[in-house]
Amino acid sequence: SDSDYRQICYFGHPLSFHLISSATNIFRPPLLIWLESRSTYHRDNVEGYGYIHFPTVGGTYDINVTTWKPVGSIRDKMNHFFVGGSNRLVDEKKVVLPMGRLGEDRLMNYFGNMTETSLSIRVRVNIIVQEQS
């Protein structure tokens, strides 16, 4: 049936990050996920934005990331359909929540921006923490 059908795309490229710090409480930079597609007419479309904050404890993790994308007016949607392209963010740094102090709520104000949930991504992460004595 149609409800059992899911579109799945597998991307299996290993990425390696090395973060070296002498401090015990360090800032771990987030991984920005930016998904794009190309139509049969070679039009580039943004399919979603998302991010991952890496865990601080070593181990293997399966992280589900729900992405979102900006939604424009009816005119923008018609432009997307007939001409191509899609709404994009002006500043991709706005995707990631700001890092607050420990115990402080982290909020991002998207007031006035229309968005919709787009895709769900599963990311497998293996983290190794090495401490120097």
C-alpha positions as YAML, in Angstrom:
chain: A
units: angstrom
residues:
- id: 1
  name: SER
  ca: [0.00, 0.00, 0.00]
- id: 2
  name: ASP
  ca: [1.02, 3.64, -0.36]
- id: 3
  name: SER
  ca: [1.21, 4.18, 3.40]
- id: 4
  name: ASP
  ca: [3.93, 1.51, 3.73]
- id: 5
  name: TYR
  ca: [6.12, 3.16, 1.08]
- id: 6
  name: ARG
  ca: [8.90, 5.37, 2.41]
- id: 7
  name: GLN
  ca: [11.55, 7.12, 0.39]
- id: 8
  name: ILE
  ca: [14.94, 6.32, 1.87]
- id: 9
  name: CYS
  ca: [18.28, 7.62, 0.66]
- id: 10
  name: TYR
  ca: [21.48, 6.09, 2.02]
- id: 11
  name: PHE
  ca: [24.60, 8.21, 2.30]
- id: 12
  name: GLY
  ca: [27.50, 6.31, 3.76]
- id: 13
  name: HIS
  ca: [30.47, 8.65, 3.72]
- id: 14
  name: PRO
  ca: [32.55, 8.59, 6.91]
- id: 15
  name: LEU
  ca: [33.51, 11.97, 8.36]
- id: 16
  name: SER
  ca: [36.28, 12.37, 10.89]
- id: 17
  name: PHE
  ca: [36.58, 15.27, 13.34]
- id: 18
  name: HIS
  ca: [39.38, 15.83, 15.84]
- id: 19
  name: LEU
  ca: [38.88, 18.33, 18.65]
- id: 20
  name: ILE
  ca: [41.88, 19.00, 20.88]
- id: 21
  name: SER
  ca: [41.57, 21.05, 24.06]
- id: 22
  name: SER
  ca: [43.37, 21.35, 27.37]
- id: 23
  name: ALA
  ca: [40.16, 22.35, 29.19]
- id: 24
  name: THR
  ca: [37.83, 19.73, 30.66]
- id: 25
  name: ASN
  ca: [34.61, 21.61, 29.88]
- id: 26
  name: ILE
  ca: [34.94, 22.45, 26.19]
- id: 27
  name: PHE
  ca: [32.60, 23.83, 23.55]
- id: 28
  name: ARG
  ca: [31.80, 21.20, 20.95]
- id: 29
  name: PRO
  ca: [30.87, 22.78, 17.64]
- id: 30
  name: PRO
  ca: [27.59, 21.53, 16.16]
- id: 31
  name: LEU
  ca: [27.36, 19.79, 12.80]
- id: 32
  name: LEU
  ca: [25.15, 21.74, 10.40]
- id: 33
  name: ILE
  ca: [23.12, 19.57, 8.03]
- id: 34
  name: TRP
  ca: [21.97, 21.24, 4.83]
- id: 35
  name: LEU
  ca: [20.05, 19.05, 2.36]
- id: 36
  name: GLU
  ca: [19.63, 19.97, -1.29]
- id: 37
  name: SER
  ca: [18.22, 18.24, -4.32]
- id: 38
  name: ARG
  ca: [18.53, 18.78, -8.04]
- id: 39
  name: SER
  ca: [15.48, 18.42, -10.26]
- id: 40
  name: THR
  ca: [15.43, 16.94, -13.74]
- id: 41
  name: TYR
  ca: [15.65, 20.52, -15.06]
- id: 42
  name: HIS
  ca: [18.86, 21.09, -13.02]
- id: 43
  name: ARG
  ca: [17.17, 23.36, -10.50]
- id: 44
  name: ASP
  ca: [18.71, 23.30, -7.03]
- id: 45
  name: ASN
  ca: [16.19, 23.10, -4.19]
- id: 46
  name: VAL
  ca: [16.74, 23.29, -0.44]
- id: 47
  name: GLU
  ca: [15.08, 20.25, 1.16]
- id: 48
  name: GLY
  ca: [15.91, 21.01, 4.77]
- id: 49
  name: TYR
  ca: [18.20, 22.39, 7.45]
- id: 50
  name: GLY
  ca: [19.14, 20.71, 10.72]
- id: 51
  name: TYR
  ca: [21.97, 20.33, 13.19]
- id: 52
  name: ILE
  ca: [23.54, 17.93, 15.68]
- id: 53
  name: HIS
  ca: [25.16, 18.71, 19.01]
- id: 54
  name: PHE
  ca: [27.65, 15.92, 19.63]
- id: 55
  name: PRO
  ca: [27.35, 14.01, 22.93]
- id: 56
  name: THR
  ca: [30.05, 14.65, 25.53]
- id: 57
  name: VAL
  ca: [30.40, 11.00, 26.56]
- id: 58
  name: GLY
  ca: [32.11, 8.49, 24.32]
- id: 59
  name: GLY
  ca: [30.07, 5.73, 22.70]
- id: 60
  name: THR
  ca: [27.96, 4.85, 19.69]
- id: 61
  name: TYR
  ca: [24.83, 6.92, 19.10]
- id: 62
  name: ASP
  ca: [21.94, 6.89, 16.63]
- id: 63
  name: ILE
  ca: [20.75, 10.49, 16.44]
- id: 64
  name: ASN
  ca: [17.50, 11.38, 14.68]
- id: 65
  name: VAL
  ca: [17.52, 14.87, 13.21]
- id: 66
  name: THR
  ca: [14.26, 16.46, 12.07]
- id: 67
  name: THR
  ca: [14.99, 19.05, 9.42]
- id: 68
  name: TRP
  ca: [12.94, 22.08, 8.47]
- id: 69
  name: LYS
  ca: [12.83, 24.45, 5.55]
- id: 70
  name: PRO
  ca: [11.55, 27.99, 5.01]
- id: 71
  name: VAL
  ca: [8.13, 28.42, 3.42]
- id: 72
  name: GLY
  ca: [7.42, 31.48, 1.36]
- id: 73
  name: SER
  ca: [4.31, 33.20, 0.14]
- id: 74
  name: ILE
  ca: [2.04, 31.84, -2.60]
- id: 75
  name: ARG
  ca: [4.06, 33.91, -5.05]
- id: 76
  name: ASP
  ca: [7.28, 32.21, -3.89]
- id: 77
  name: LYS
  ca: [5.65, 28.80, -4.31]
- id: 78
  name: MET
  ca: [4.54, 29.63, -7.85]
- id: 79
  name: ASN
  ca: [8.02, 30.91, -8.64]
- id: 80
  name: HIS
  ca: [9.46, 27.65, -7.29]
- id: 81
  name: PHE
  ca: [7.09, 25.58, -9.43]
- id: 82
  name: PHE
  ca: [7.47, 27.46, -12.74]
- id: 83
  name: VAL
  ca: [10.99, 28.93, -12.59]
- id: 84
  name: GLY
  ca: [12.76, 26.73, -10.07]
- id: 85
  name: GLY
  ca: [14.84, 27.24, -7.01]
- id: 86
  name: SER
  ca: [13.53, 27.44, -3.48]
- id: 87
  name: ASN
  ca: [13.59, 29.68, -0.45]
- id: 88
  name: ARG
  ca: [16.96, 29.76, 1.29]
- id: 89
  name: LEU
  ca: [18.26, 31.17, 4.52]
- id: 90
  name: VAL
  ca: [20.37, 34.31, 4.26]
- id: 91
  name: ASP
  ca: [22.55, 33.23, 7.19]
- id: 92
  name: GLU
  ca: [23.00, 29.49, 7.79]
- id: 93
  name: LYS
  ca: [24.32, 30.18, 11.30]
- id: 94
  name: LYS
  ca: [20.72, 30.86, 12.32]
- id: 95
  name: VAL
  ca: [19.94, 27.14, 12.00]
- id: 96
  name: VAL
  ca: [21.81, 26.15, 15.16]
- id: 97
  name: LEU
  ca: [20.52, 27.05, 18.62]
- id: 98
  name: PRO
  ca: [22.91, 29.37, 20.47]
- id: 99
  name: MET
  ca: [24.97, 27.82, 23.24]
- id: 100
  name: GLY
  ca: [23.93, 29.19, 26.62]
- id: 101
  name: ARG
  ca: [25.53, 28.83, 30.01]
- id: 102
  name: LEU
  ca: [25.05, 25.58, 31.86]
- id: 103
  name: GLY
  ca: [21.45, 25.29, 33.05]
- id: 104
  name: GLU
  ca: [20.28, 28.20, 30.92]
- id: 105
  name: ASP
  ca: [17.54, 27.72, 28.34]
- id: 106
  name: ARG
  ca: [18.68, 28.07, 24.77]
- id: 107
  name: LEU
  ca: [16.11, 29.73, 22.52]
- id: 108
  name: MET
  ca: [16.13, 30.95, 18.95]
- id: 109
  name: ASN
  ca: [13.52, 33.46, 17.85]
- id: 110
  name: TYR
  ca: [12.08, 32.59, 14.44]
- id: 111
  name: PHE
  ca: [9.24, 35.10, 14.74]
- id: 112
  name: GLY
  ca: [7.99, 36.10, 11.31]
- id: 113
  name: ASN
  ca: [9.67, 33.17, 9.56]
- id: 114
  name: MET
  ca: [7.31, 30.58, 8.14]
- id: 115
  name: THR
  ca: [8.81, 27.08, 8.24]
- id: 116
  name: GLU
  ca: [7.68, 23.52, 7.76]
- id: 117
  name: THR
  ca: [9.11, 20.20, 8.87]
- id: 118
  name: SER
  ca: [10.69, 18.50, 5.89]
- id: 119
  name: LEU
  ca: [12.78, 15.34, 6.42]
- id: 120
  name: SER
  ca: [14.01, 13.07, 9.16]
- id: 121
  name: ILE
  ca: [17.63, 11.92, 9.10]
- id: 122
  name: ARG
  ca: [19.27, 9.19, 11.14]
- id: 123
  name: VAL
  ca: [22.94, 9.83, 11.84]
- id: 124
  name: ARG
  ca: [25.18, 7.21, 13.40]
- id: 125
  name: VAL
  ca: [27.97, 8.71, 15.48]
- id: 126
  name: ASN
  ca: [30.92, 7.00, 17.14]
- id: 127
  name: ILE
  ca: [32.63, 9.19, 19.72]
- id: 128
  name: ILE
  ca: [35.94, 8.51, 21.38]
- id: 129
  name: VAL
  ca: [37.06, 10.67, 24.30]
- id: 130
  name: GLN
  ca: [40.72, 10.53, 25.26]
- id: 131
  name: GLU
  ca: [41.97, 12.27, 28.38]
- id: 132
  name: GLN
  ca: [45.61, 13.08, 28.97]
- id: 133
  name: SER
  ca: [46.96, 12.49, 32.44]
...
